[in-house]
Amino acid sequence: MHEFISLDGVIDAPTWTLEYGFDPKMGEAIGAFVARCRGILLGRTTYEMFEPAWSTRTVEDDPGAPFFNDTTKYVVSGTLTETTWRNSEIIGTYDPEAIRRLKDETGGDLYVSGSGTLVRAMLADGLVDELHLYVYPLTRGSGPRLFPEGGPALGLSLASCESYENGVVYLAYRPQD
C-alpha cells in the first residue's frame, strides 16, 4: 500500500502535493518497493483517475510509466464493466478471499495506491503486508481519511523512515505479529 497523506490523515486526490515538488529520493524509495510487485490492485475510482494519467505516458515522461502500463492491473469494482487501459482486469466486488488468492497467484507483492475504500477494507481484513506513507507537512481539515474514526484498531511496526528536502516524511510500516 502506498499513500500520499496529509498530517491529519487525508488521502484524497493528492493535487495538494504539487506545491512540494517530488524529491528524487522519494522516487528511489517508491522504486524499491515497486520492484517487488507483480500486480497492481486498484479500486474503481483510482483506476479511473490513473488510466488517463498513466496510459499514454512513456519512460521518457516518467520512469514509473513502464510499471503502470506493463504490469497487470486488477480492478476491484462491482460497477465497472470494461477496462480501457491495457493489461487491466476487473475482479468484481471486494472479496478478501479473492484478494488472498490473487496475492498467491501473482507470485509477488501487489501494489496498491490511493483506493481508500479498498485499502481500509484490506487493513481491516489483515491483507496489508506493508504500508508506505508519504506524509506531507500540511493539514487538509476535511476529506477522506486513511484511518477513519470508528475504524478498527491496528498495531503497526516501523520498518523504515526517511525525510526529504521538500518536508515530506516517508514512513513504512508492517503489521505487528
Secondary structure, 3 states (H helix, E strand, C coil): CEEEEECCCECCCHHHHHHHCCCHHHHHHHHHHHCCEEEEEEEHHHHHHHHHHHCCCCCCCCCCHHHHHHCCEEEECCCCCCCCCCCEEEEECCCHHHHHHHHHHHCCEEECECCHHHHHHHHHCCCCCCEEEEEECCCCCCCCECCCCCCCCCCEEEEEEEECCCCCEEEEEEECC
